[in-house]
Amino acid sequence: MWNFDEIIDRRDSGCVKYEGLQKLFGRTDLLPLWVADMDFATPPFIIEAMKKRLEHPVFGYTVVPPDYWKVVSRWIEEHHQWKVEEQWMRFIPGIVKGIGLVVNVFTQPGDKVIVMPPVYHPFFLTPRGNKRQVVWNPLIRHDDGSYSIDFEQLALICDEHCKLLILCNPHNPAGIEWDRATLIRLAEFCQQHHLIVISDEIHCDMALFGHKHIPFASVSEQARDISITFQAPSKTFNIAGIVSSYTVIPNEDLRKTFFGWLDANEISSPDIFAPIATMAAYQQGEAWRKELVKYIEGNVMFTENFCREHIPAVRPLRPQASFLVWLNCRDLNLSHDELVDLFVNKAHLALNDGKMFGPGGDGFMRLNVGCPRAELEQALTQLYAAVRQLS
């Protein structure tokens, strides 16, 4: 029904993935598969909902639609079997910004924040930028390429100065859907050590290959009482430019503190289009979402098959969620700089290099497969030609 094979030229649209090439990669003649948004058209029902509002010529101060939080809570319950009360939710102006807000509200300069790399880099850049200490608890990487949380190391590095733990659920860049037993164990540890858990669940609606997303706060009373959850329709429906994030906080004390601060500073008031886009996505988007997931699964399998046949030294880790594929390039036996040079200057590709995701990321690259298959095939073909030149 929807054409995910359509090639859409995003140049000159102000998008980061093209406009940021020169600054970050030193050249503009690259096929960009780095920024975590997709090259698919935003669903037509979202565009139509926004067009309808644009028919009115006044864009003044606007209230949140009365059914807004009912629609959001219904989506969460139907998709993740987590019953969320409306009073538990507030708008936030982006998830990275939300991390910064939580850091500032609940910690003091010098306090420690636990991060589990390799992981989305703002998890450690944002606390550091706010004068907090980052404590690493690297994930355990297994022989099959999968990852698990190192609970023994977590017990060693956690002290009385640790105030927050930031959880990526689903995990970015490895695409892990954390299982219930892991989340329960993490909640027990964090409650015992008086840690607040920020659970970034922005990719929660893009579980792949039969996997199921489990919201951290839903697994136990301990998780419920210590959690600040972030979600958004932005990744799933490709509306990252429309800031539509929200937080869910079941614990009344945490909620009063954080929501009170958000409300006092008018940070909890969305712009005119965020509720419109969110409600259109959650009320009309299920069929589109399912087709998107199928297409992404096809792109993941295409990547796996291409690498297996043509570039066996590059081994993709199959994601359990999201459109991001973690490429293990260590068998190429290249240094970090040589690996970046291979992708950028020889293959003419812009990907996120693994080193930017913290300890454990060296020798990896993060590939965005949220694009038409022809574009993905072109990228992999360019990489294949570049790897062949190495030998």
Rosetta blueprint (number, residue, H / E / L):
1 M L
2 W L
3 N L
4 F L
5 D L
6 E L
7 I L
8 I L
9 D L
10 R L
11 R L
12 D L
13 S L
14 G L
15 C L
16 V H
17 K H
18 Y H
19 E H
20 G L
21 L H
22 Q H
23 K H
24 L H
25 F H
26 G L
27 R L
28 T L
29 D L
30 L L
31 L E
32 P E
33 L L
34 W L
35 V L
36 A L
37 D L
38 M L
39 D L
40 F L
41 A L
42 T L
43 P L
44 P H
45 F H
46 I H
47 I H
48 E H
49 A H
50 M H
51 K H
52 K H
53 R H
54 L H
55 E L
56 H L
57 P L
58 V L
59 F L
60 G L
61 Y L
62 T L
63 V L
64 V L
65 P L
66 P L
67 D L
68 Y H
69 W H
70 K H
71 V H
72 V H
73 S H
74 R H
75 W H
76 I H
77 E H
78 E H
79 H H
80 H H
81 Q L
82 W L
83 K L
84 V L
85 E L
86 E H
87 Q H
88 W H
89 M E
90 R E
91 F E
92 I L
93 P L
94 G L
95 I H
96 V H
97 K H
98 G H
99 I H
100 G H
101 L H
102 V H
103 V H
104 N H
105 V H
106 F H
107 T L
108 Q L
109 P L
110 G L
111 D L
112 K E
113 V E
114 I E
115 V E
116 M L
117 P L
118 P L
119 V L
120 Y L
121 H L
122 P H
123 F H
124 F H
125 L H
126 T H
127 P H
128 R H
129 G H
130 N L
131 K L
132 R L
133 Q E
134 V E
135 V E
136 W E
137 N L
138 P L
139 L L
140 I E
141 R E
142 H L
143 D L
144 D L
145 G L
146 S L
147 Y E
148 S E
149 I L
150 D L
151 F H
152 E H
153 Q H
154 L H
155 A H
156 L H
157 I H
158 C L
159 D L
160 E L
161 H L
162 C E
163 K E
164 L E
165 L E
166 I E
167 L E
168 C E
169 N L
170 P L
171 H L
172 N L
173 P L
174 A L
175 G L
176 I L
177 E L
178 W L
179 D L
180 R H
181 A H
182 T H
183 L H
184 I H
185 R H
186 L H
187 A H
188 E H
189 F H
190 C H
191 Q H
192 Q H
193 H L
194 H L
195 L L
196 I E
197 V E
198 I E
199 S E
200 D E
201 E L
202 I L
203 H L
204 C L
205 D L
206 M L
207 A E
208 L L
209 F L
210 G L
211 H L
212 K L
213 H L
214 I L
215 P L
216 F H
217 A H
218 S H
219 V L
220 S L
221 E H
222 Q H
223 A H
224 R H
225 D H
226 I H
227 S E
228 I E
229 T E
230 F E
231 Q E
232 A L
233 P L
234 S L
235 K L
236 T L
237 F L
238 N L
239 I L
240 A L
241 G L
242 I L
243 V L
244 S L
245 S L
246 Y E
247 T E
248 V E
249 I L
250 P L
251 N L
252 E H
253 D H
254 L H
255 R H
256 K H
257 T H
258 F H
259 F H
260 G H
261 W H
262 L H
263 D H
264 A H
265 N L
266 E L
267 I L
268 S L
269 S L
270 P L
271 D L
272 I L
273 F L
274 A H
275 P H
276 I H
277 A H
278 T H
279 M H
280 A H
281 A H
282 Y H
283 Q H
284 Q H
285 G L
286 E H
287 A H
288 W H
289 R H
290 K H
291 E H
292 L H
293 V H
294 K H
295 Y H
296 I H
297 E H
298 G H
299 N H
300 V H
301 M H
302 F H
303 T H
304 E H
305 N H
306 F H
307 C H
308 R H
309 E H
310 H H
311 I L
312 P L
313 A L
314 V L
315 R E
316 P E
317 L E
318 R L
319 P L
320 Q L
321 A E
322 S L
323 F L
324 L E
325 V E
326 W E
327 L E
328 N E
329 C L
330 R H
331 D H
332 L H
333 N L
334 L L
335 S L
336 H H
337 D H
338 E H
339 L H
340 V H
341 D H
342 L H
343 F H
344 V H
345 N H
346 K H
347 A L
348 H L
349 L E
350 A E
351 L L
352 N E
353 D E
354 G H
355 K H
356 M H
357 F H
358 G L
359 P L
360 G L
361 G L
362 D L
363 G L
364 F E
365 M E
366 R E
367 L E
368 N E
369 V L
370 G L
371 C L
372 P L
373 R H
374 A H
375 E H
376 L H
377 E H
378 Q H
379 A H
380 L H
381 T H
382 Q H
383 L H
384 Y H
385 A H
386 A H
387 V H
388 R H
389 Q H
390 L H
391 S L
